[in-house]
């Protein structure tokens, strides 16, 4: 049994990771942390190093918690929603955890919404969480 969480280094990403870890402890499930980047010309080596360092910190924290886990950084040219849904299907995940942030209607229209796509297209349940002050 596995839980997939989409992680970005934001308050919402930290909230999703925290809640996913809590769920895995309750369910004795394996946690799969996904950091998805589109890559391409906008993704430079400095960014890659920064993301890897952040994921190394998460890896250590999860190991210290004694949680069965896997951390994946995916740079495959796909949208984050595609990566999360694909991994969840491959791993037969019990559910996906995502962090939500407030967006304006115009922001949703122009930028699209990975969260909305995951909520609508995932074949498994999706747990959407908001950041708290502690995140």
N, C-alpha and C positions, 0 to 999 in steps of 0.2 A: 504494500500500500504506500502511496506517495502523495505528497502535496506539492504543487508547483506554485512558486511565488515570483512575480515580476518585480525586479529590484532596480531602482535608480537611486542615486545619492541625493535624495530629497527627503523632506519631512514625511511625505506620503510614502515614499519607498521604504523608509525606516519603519513606519507604522505597519505596512504590509508585511515586512520581514518579521517584525515582533509578533504580530498576530499569527502568522504562518508557523513560527516556531512554537508558540503556545499550543496551537492545534496539533502539531506533530507530537508534542509531549503528551497531550491528552489521548491521542489515538495510537501512540507508539508507531508512528509513520515516519518514513524517510522524507526529508525536505530537499527539494530541488530548487535552487535559487538560479533564476535566469536574469542576466543583464544583456539586453539585446540592443545592438547598435546597427544602424544601417550601413555604416562604412562609407566608402567612396572618398571623394576629394575633400569633404568637410570633416573627415575623421583622421586626424594626424597622429603621429607617433607619440607626441606629448600627452594627448588625450588617452591613448591606449595605455600608456604607463600609469597615468592617474587612475583610470578605471581598474587596472590590475591591482594596484596598491590597495584601493578601496575593497576590492573583492578578497584580497589576502587577509585584511582585517576581519571581514565577515567570516571567512573560513576559520580563522583562529577562534573567534567568539563562539561559533557553533560547535567547534571541536571541544572547547572548554566546557560548554554546556552538556557535552556527551550526547549530542543529537546526531543521529545518522543523517548525513547530508551529502549533497553534491552541489558545487558552484560552477556554473557555466557562463562564460562570456561568449556570446554569439555575435559575430560580425559577418553576416551572410548576404547583406543587401535586402533583407526582408524587413517589413514593418514589425515592431515589437509584438503587436497582436498576433501576427502570423506565427512568430517564433513560439510564443507562449502556448497558443492553441496546439501547434504541432507537437511540442514536447509533452504537453498534457495527454494528447492522444497516444503518442508513442509509449509513454510510461503508464498508461491507463490510470492516470491520476484520479484520486478521489475528488479533488476539486482544485481550483486555481484561486490564489489570493492576489488581489491588486489593490493599490492605493489610489484613492480618488482625490482630485483637487477641484475646487470650484472654478468654473470657466464661464465666460460670458457667452450668450447665444452666438454672437458674431465669431468669437474665438473657436467655438465648436464647428461652425460652418467653414471657416477658412482653414483651420488646422486639422480638421477631422478629429476623431476621438478613438484612440486605441482601446480605452476602457469600454466604450460603447460597443466596439467591434467584438471584444472579448466576451462581454455580457451577452451579446446576441448570437455569436457564432460558435462559442465553445460547446462541446458535446457533453461536458461535465458541469456540475454546479460551479458558480463563481461567488466568492466572498469578497465584497468590496468594502474597504475600510477607509476611514478618514484619519488624518493626523490629529494627535492631541498636543497639548502644550509640551509634554515630555519628549515628543519626537523631535 
